[in-house]
Amino acid sequence: MRCTPMQLTDTHCHLDYHKFNVDRAEVLQRAADAGVMRMLVPGLHHRSSADAVHLAESNPRVYAAVGFHPTDMKEFTPRTFEKVKDLARHPKVVAIGEIGLDYYWVKDAEERAIQRERLLEQLALAKEVNKPVVLHMREENDAWFGEASTHLLEILREWQSSLQGNLKENPGVLHSFNGTLETAQQALSLNFYIGITGPVTYPNAEKKREVVQQLPLDRILIETDAPFLTPVPHRGKRNEPAYIRHIADKIAEIHSKSPAEIADQTAQNAARLFAWGD
């Protein structure tokens, strides 16, 4: 009897990144062979957002998000934002992102304030086009909690309260979550999903696994963040969507479920949030 392969999703992979220029077609084929049915490529600014849309147009398994990453604020101008606004209405764009706050690379208080202003503008765009958001949050010194968490939750709380319908129930995801359980619970109370990436597989990541163990399975998404954050057993190599299986396997171990159950649940979660093809 032939076994049906698991159907996986990778809800965050930077396939437009230059590290994939030499073998992008092969990477996509390996993902398909591994059972990855859907991949989301987020934009970092207007050019990478356009590249993400182009990839989505050229492959039925690929979808795009568009936006300005908080460390790319120098790219944000009225003209470039208009370009992203136009892209946001494309039928294969399913989210606004990668947007958010980054206090790791950005230390200056004025520059951090600009991040918050630009985040508000992009959240307004998400509300306008009725699409969820993919959120980046990184604390100074990679702390588990700090001003980035506090500021982001304050902004999201007010934004989510202004939403209606499905977007209010499924407003977005905290990508590659690296915060405390309390921060995750506050995000969950606002109906956000929590994205889990390769570090959950690292030997020294017991604290992260303890947080994941407390998360409800119907609010978890799995992400590679390729080409970054490569999971064990491929750590040290370039990451790619085919490796998403290892993240699903680790979450299955943490929650005492089968990998197939985690693959199915996270695929359902992604479909609920991003409405692939709908």
N, C-alpha and C positions, 0 to 999 in steps of 0.2 A: 504494500500500500504506500503510495507516494505522500510524503508529508508536505503540508502547506507551509511555506516559509513565513516567519514573522514579518508583519508589516510595521515598519518603524517610521518615525518622523525625526528630522533634524530641524528644530525650529530656530536655529541661529548658526549660520555658517557663511563666512566671507569668501565665497567662491569667486568673486571678482578680484580678489587680492592677487598681486603680481606673482606670488609664490605658486600659483596654479597656472600661470601662463603657458608653461611648457607641456602640461599634460591634463588640462581641464577636462577634455572629453573622456579620458581614461578614468579620471576621478569620478565623474558622473556615472560612468558605466560600472565602476566598482560599487558605488552607492546602490545602484539599481540591483546589482547581483547580490548585495547584502540585504535586500529587502527594504531599502529606504524609499518609501513611496512619495514623500513630500519633503522639500527642503525650502527653508526661508532664508533669503539673502538680504541682510539689512544694509541700507546706505549709511555712509559716514559724512557725506556732504553732497552737493548737487551733482558732481561728476560720478561718484561711486553709486549714487542713487540711480542715475541714468544707466550705468553699467549693470546694476542689479535688475532693472527692468528689462534691459536687453537680454540678459541671461534667462529671465523668466519667459520672455517671448519665444526663446529658442528651444526651451525644454519643458515638456508638460509636467514634469515633477517639481519644477522650480517656481517659487513665488518670491515676490520682492516686498521689502519695506523701504520707505524713503524718509530721509531726515538728516539732521546735522548732529553728529556726535559732540558731546560737550567739550572735547579737546580740539575740535575743529571750528571753533567760533570765528576764527579769522576768515573762514570761507563764507560766513553768513553775512549776506548783504540783502537789501530789498530786491535786487535783481535775481540773485541766486535763490532766494526764498521763493520768488515767483516761479522759478523753474521747478522747484520741488513741489510747490502747490499744484502745478500742472500735472506732474508725474503722479501725484497722490490719487488722481482720479482714474488712473489706468486700471483696467479690470483685473490685472494680475498683481496689483499692489494690494496687499491684505492688511497692512499696518503702517503706522508712522514710527520710524525708528531707524537707527538706534539713537535715541535721545536720552537726556538725563543730566546727572551731575557727576563731575569727577573732581574730587578734592585731593586726589593722589598726585596728579601731575600739575594741577593748578593750585598754587599757594596764595596768590594775591587776592585780597578780599574784594576788590573792584571787579576783577575778572570772574570771580565766583558769582558775584551779583549779576554780571552779564549772562552767565550760564543760566541762572534762574529766570531772567527775563526772556531769553530765547526758548527756554523750556516752556514757559507759559504760552508763547506764540505758537509753538508746535503742538501743544496740547489743544489749543483753540482750533488749529487745523484738523486735528484728529476728530474733534467734536463736529466740525463742519462737514467732513467727508464721511463721518460715521464709521470710523475704523479704529481698532484698538492700537495701543502703543507698546513699543518694545523699549524698555527702560534700562539704562546703564546707571549704576550707582557704585562709586568707589571712594572709600574713605582715605583721608590723609594717613600715610604710613601703613596702609592696608589694614587699619583697625577694623574690628568687628562692628563697632558702633561709634558714631560721632556726628558732626554737624551735617554731613551729607545725608545721612539717614533721617535726621530730624527735619531738615529743610525739604527733602523729597517727600516725606510723608505728609507734611503740612500742605505742600502744593497739591499732592494727589488727593488728599482728603477734600479740599475745596473743589477741585475739578470734578471728582467723581460725584459729588453731591449735586452738581449741575446737570448731570447726564440723565438720560431717559432710556427706557426700553432695553434692548439687548446689549447696547454699549455699556450701560450702567451695570448690568450683570456680568459682563465680560470686558472690562476696560483695558486689560493689558497684562504684561508679564514683567516681573523684575528679573532681568536677564542675568545669568551666571551669578546667582545670589551668593553673597559672601557676608551676610549679616547675622545678627542674633535671632534666636527663636522669637523673641518679643517683637522685633522688627517684622519678621515674616508674618506673625500673627496679626499685626496691625494691617499689613498689606492684604492678608487674606480676608480680614473683616471688611475691606473695601472691594472685595471680589477679584483682586488681582491673583494671577498665577505666579508660581515660583519656578524659575528656570534653573536646572541642575546640569553642571558641566563636568569635564574630566577630573578636576581636583577631588571629587567625591571618591575616586578610586585610589588616591594616593595613600601610601602606608601611614603617613603622619596626619591624616585628615579625620581623626576620630571625632573631634568636636563637630566638624561639618556633618558627618554621618549621624551624629546624635540629633542635630537639627532636622535633617532629612527624615529621620525616623518618626518625628513628631508631625510631619506635614501630611495633610489629607491627600490621598492618591489622586483624587479627582481635581486637584489644583496644581499638579506637578507637570512641567514640560521638560523634555530632555533636549540638550543642545550640545553640539561639539565646540562651537566658537572657532571652528577651523579657519585658519591653520594654527591657531593657538590652543593652549590648554589640553594637550594630547593626553588621553587616558592611558593608564596601565592596561595592557602590557606594551603599548607602543610609545610610551613616554620617551622623549628625546628625539622623536621623529616629527615631521610635519603632520599635523592633524588633518583629518578629512572625514566627510560624512559617513563613510563605511564603518568608522570606529564608534558610531553612536551605540552600537550593540553593547559595548563594554559598560557604558553608563547605565543602560537599561538593566544589565546583569547585576550591577552593584546595588541599584535601587531594589531590585527583586530580592537580593540577599538581605538588605536592611529591613525590608518589610515582610520577609518570609512569604514571598509570592514567587510564582514562576516567571522567568523572563518573558514568556509569551503574554502573561497577564499584564505585565508592566508595559510591554510594547503596545498592546491593545488599548489599555487605559490612557496612556499618554497620547496615542494617536487620536482617541476620542476627544481628549482635552484640547489638543491642537485644532481639531476640526471645529469644536465649539467656539474657540476663541477667534480663529482666523477665517472660518467659513470658506475653506478652500474651494474655489470654483463656483461658489454660490453668489 
